[in-house]
Amino acid sequence: MPGRIPESFIQSLLDRLDIVDVVGSRVTLKKTGKNYQGLCPFHEEKTPSFSVSPDRQFFHCFGCQESGSAITFVMKYENLDFVETVETLAKELGLEVPREGGGRPRKPKADPGLYEVLEQAERYFRRCLRTAPTVIEYLQSRGLTGEVARDFGIGYAPDGWQNLRENLTGVNEKLLLDAGLAIKSEKGRVYDRFRDRVMFPIRDSRGRVIAFGGRTLPAAGEGGGPKYMNSPETDVFQKGDQLYGLYEARKALRRIDQLLVVEGYMDVVALAQHGIANSVATLGTASGTTHFNKLFKHTDEVICCFDGDQAGRQAAWRALENALPTLNEHRQLKLAFLPDGEDPDSLVRKEGKNHFLELIDNAYPGLEFLFTRLAQGLDLDTVDGQARFAGLLNPYIEKVPEGVVRDLMRRRLSDVTGIGAGPRTVVRRRASREGSAQGKLNSMLQRLVTLLVKQPGALAGVDEEVQRDIAASGEQVGVLSELVEFLRGQNRVLDTEELLVHWSDHEKYDAILACARRNIDIEADAQVVEFCEGMNRLHQTLRAGARRQVLADLRESNDAEAFREYWALRGKPDSTEGS
């Protein structure tokens, strides 16, 4: 087909390449006999098991079993697709890649001069930063060092209208406009787009500068224009396809176990400054399906960070919807909610790396968030609630590709509703649903224990009957019953530290301490409200479970006494109706 790279060129490229040079420029190799050895870049090891054969022009790892040609190596090492790899290796040899359909090289989509002018602009902005002490002082106040500024190519666009035209070589107005570096006014005047801004170069997968993001300085105030400004879309930059920091993350990490998606450039840079090198940012757009396809190309786990407020949860919902078409059994999406008023930049500077990573470790699995949110306000013990739940969930299941994940989602829906199950299957579904309900109960209990440990005084806002019943529930609610019983016996309100001291010899102390350290993404007043509401829901859940058990016994025995107990639990007068 027209546009394909001819097989003959690929073979010719392999013939010209020396795999030892290709691998050796990226991995330290030592000659051992006929071959070369080194530490495998594709898995962690202390003893070299990675071998490169110059005779066979082939590499093989005896540890992880990765093997292949020079092209295979670069594809995996650089996280490039096949065409990008061929183009990269051809460029290293000074070759032009031909395309089928006449055998001539494909006409590039963009003027190569765009890359050159953007690279020149980056170098100019970096030079300007070195002579701007006020800007350096601002970056230092944000906790950034010269090393991280260097690694991300951070620079400064000075105030003025014609700086680029006067300081870049071999450029003209058209090139500046096409690269998104300049603006043409209605009167035809061409002037610099970025003025008096901290500059963040945006790079493609090959490390080429394709655009910039600019941030105003605090001194600029309202007159400085929008706080953040990106380059416009150009022939080399489409913001819906790009992620800031992805190239830097790949460069810093040979193996990317997970990627964090944050909102802004400063979030990415601040996290890198604190040793968290696996974050990226979207460029003023929501996380779209294209973004997730790109993210999952580099890792199997993506964690999106959002504010803990309503707007943050709405953004999380949009991201989840966009991620569904990209999920499979090897890929996992999680959602992390930050405390109100915090972003990754402020949080990691204020609380430190370990606190931030603990929050990431407690991120919600995306599909669990989907099920939980759609089930809110529905009574899944009723036919109406189950029907409504199925109607809400099915469109999202259809967005997931056919395979294991979609099958599991359907199974979960069937567990909840019994849809599509025969009489025998309904019994199995009911048992499975009870197990699922127990899992939800455990999650609810963990949250309530965390809230109570952090806000012991919140118990005073819970109805006395609810306190008494939960305290008496014993093993059914685990350590929560013991905490409630203990706090009910105190003659004053304890704080968290006092509570921990009282429980320091308890067998569940470690679990309670973990709850005390767990991040809560809402303020203190909201924690109290959530705890009181949660206790009421738990009380209703326990009573509903008791009612179901009595009713099951009633159906088995048809006993009048069981009927009376059932109606008592329902809060109705004694009755033997139906016996």
URUR-V917678 format. One record per residue. N is the residue number from 1. NEAR is the number of other ideal C-beta (glycine too) atoms within 10 Angstrom. Layout:
# URUR-V917678
n=(N/N)
near=(NEAR/NEAR)
This chain:
# URUR-V917678
n=(1/2/3/4/5/6/7/8/9/10/11/12/13/14/15/16/17/18/19/20/21/22/23/24/25/26/27/28/29/30/31/32/33/34/35/36/37/38/39/40/41/42/43/44/45/46/47/48/49/50/51/52/53/54/55/56/57/58/59/60/61/62/63/64/65/66/67/68/69/70/71/72/73/74/75/76/77/78/79/80/81/82/83/84/85/86/87/88/89/90/91/92/93/94/95/96/97/98/99/100/101/102/103/104/105/106/107/108/109/110/111/112/113/114/115/116/117/118/119/120/121/122/123/124/125/126/127/128/129/130/131/132/133/134/135/136/137/138/139/140/141/142/143/144/145/146/147/148/149/150/151/152/153/154/155/156/157/158/159/160/161/162/163/164/165/166/167/168/169/170/171/172/173/174/175/176/177/178/179/180/181/182/183/184/185/186/187/188/189/190/191/192/193/194/195/196/197/198/199/200/201/202/203/204/205/206/207/208/209/210/211/212/213/214/215/216/217/218/219/220/221/222/223/224/225/226/227/228/229/230/231/232/233/234/235/236/237/238/239/240/241/242/243/244/245/246/247/248/249/250/251/252/253/254/255/256/257/258/259/260/261/262/263/264/265/266/267/268/269/270/271/272/273/274/275/276/277/278/279/280/281/282/283/284/285/286/287/288/289/290/291/292/293/294/295/296/297/298/299/300/301/302/303/304/305/306/307/308/309/310/311/312/313/314/315/316/317/318/319/320/321/322/323/324/325/326/327/328/329/330/331/332/333/334/335/336/337/338/339/340/341/342/343/344/345/346/347/348/349/350/351/352/353/354/355/356/357/358/359/360/361/362/363/364/365/366/367/368/369/370/371/372/373/374/375/376/377/378/379/380/381/382/383/384/385/386/387/388/389/390/391/392/393/394/395/396/397/398/399/400/401/402/403/404/405/406/407/408/409/410/411/412/413/414/415/416/417/418/419/420/421/422/423/424/425/426/427/428/429/430/431/432/433/434/435/436/437/438/439/440/441/442/443/444/445/446/447/448/449/450/451/452/453/454/455/456/457/458/459/460/461/462/463/464/465/466/467/468/469/470/471/472/473/474/475/476/477/478/479/480/481/482/483/484/485/486/487/488/489/490/491/492/493/494/495/496/497/498/499/500/501/502/503/504/505/506/507/508/509/510/511/512/513/514/515/516/517/518/519/520/521/522/523/524/525/526/527/528/529/530/531/532/533/534/535/536/537/538/539/540/541/542/543/544/545/546/547/548/549/550/551/552/553/554/555/556/557/558/559/560/561/562/563/564/565/566/567/568/569/570/571/572/573/574/575/576/577/578/579)
near=(6/8/9/12/18/14/9/11/18/17/10/15/20/15/8/12/19/11/22/18/11/21/21/15/9/14/18/12/20/10/11/11/6/9/18/22/17/20/17/21/19/16/15/11/15/6/7/18/17/24/18/23/14/14/7/12/16/17/26/17/19/13/16/13/10/18/14/14/18/23/20/16/23/22/18/14/18/16/18/20/11/12/12/16/21/21/17/16/21/20/12/13/10/6/16/11/17/18/17/16/12/9/10/10/11/16/6/10/7/14/16/8/15/22/17/18/22/25/14/19/27/19/15/19/25/17/13/17/22/13/10/19/9/9/23/16/9/17/21/12/9/14/15/20/11/13/10/17/20/10/16/21/19/23/27/26/25/19/13/13/13/13/19/24/17/9/16/19/7/9/19/13/13/12/20/23/16/18/31/23/26/21/14/12/8/5/5/6/11/16/17/20/20/26/18/18/26/25/23/26/26/25/22/17/19/14/12/16/25/22/25/27/23/24/21/19/17/10/10/15/8/7/6/17/14/10/13/17/18/22/23/14/14/18/14/22/23/13/18/14/15/25/25/27/27/26/22/21/22/21/13/13/14/14/9/18/9/17/24/28/26/25/21/21/26/24/24/29/25/25/25/21/23/18/9/18/19/23/27/25/27/20/21/15/13/12/26/17/15/16/26/22/13/18/26/20/13/19/19/15/18/26/23/26/26/23/19/21/16/8/10/18/16/11/18/23/15/12/22/21/17/18/28/23/13/21/24/15/11/11/16/19/27/21/25/23/23/21/19/13/11/17/18/26/22/16/21/25/15/11/15/12/13/10/13/25/15/15/23/18/12/13/19/17/13/20/21/15/19/22/18/13/13/16/17/6/7/16/13/15/12/10/10/9/16/18/13/18/20/16/10/14/20/13/10/16/18/12/15/21/12/9/12/13/19/17/13/14/21/16/12/18/19/19/20/22/20/19/15/10/15/10/6/8/13/13/12/14/21/13/11/17/19/13/11/16/18/11/11/16/17/12/12/17/18/17/17/23/25/20/24/26/22/20/20/19/15/22/21/11/13/19/12/8/9/18/18/13/19/23/19/12/16/11/7/14/24/17/21/20/18/17/25/25/15/16/20/12/8/13/4/6/13/15/11/15/9/13/20/17/10/14/19/10/7/15/8/14/14/9/15/22/14/14/23/14/12/18/19/18/20/16/12/12/9/14/18/19/14/17/23/18/12/18/25/13/12/21/18/11/15/17/14/14/15/15/17/15/12/19/16/11/14/19/9/9/11/11/13/13/11/19/20/17/18/20/17/14/16/13/7/10/8/10/14/12/7/8/12)
